[in-house]
Amino acid sequence: MTFRWSPLPWVTIAEGGSTELALNAVLYGLTLPTVGACLWLAGIAWSERGK
């Protein structure tokens, strides 16, 4: 299994196929909401900073 960043993170498995696609779907399914939550909290902190 290899992990590369070109331009998005991608996991490559020697067997390939549906296992590789499922693993990458889980990777994005967990990463994107986490990044979104961090940006949302940073936006709240930024707006409260000015008050």
HUMOWO-V595791 format. One record per residue. N is the residue number from 1. OMEGA is omega in radians with two decimals (none if undefined). Layout:
((N | OMEGA) (N | OMEGA))
This chain:
((1 | 3.08) (2 | 3.14) (3 | -3.13) (4 | -3.12) (5 | -3.12) (6 | -0.44) (7 | 3.08) (8 | 3.12) (9 | -3.12) (10 | 3.10) (11 | 3.10) (12 | 3.13) (13 | -3.11) (14 | -3.12) (15 | -3.13) (16 | 3.07) (17 | -3.03) (18 | 3.11) (19 | 3.12) (20 | 3.13) (21 | 3.13) (22 | 3.13) (23 | 3.11) (24 | 3.07) (25 | 3.09) (26 | 3.11) (27 | 3.14) (28 | 3.13) (29 | 3.11) (30 | -3.05) (31 | -3.05) (32 | 3.08) (33 | 3.12) (34 | 3.10) (35 | 3.11) (36 | 3.12) (37 | 3.11) (38 | 3.10) (39 | 3.11) (40 | 3.11) (41 | 3.09) (42 | 3.08) (43 | 3.09) (44 | 3.14) (45 | 3.14) (46 | -3.13) (47 | 3.11) (48 | -3.12) (49 | -3.09) (50 | -3.09) (51 | none))
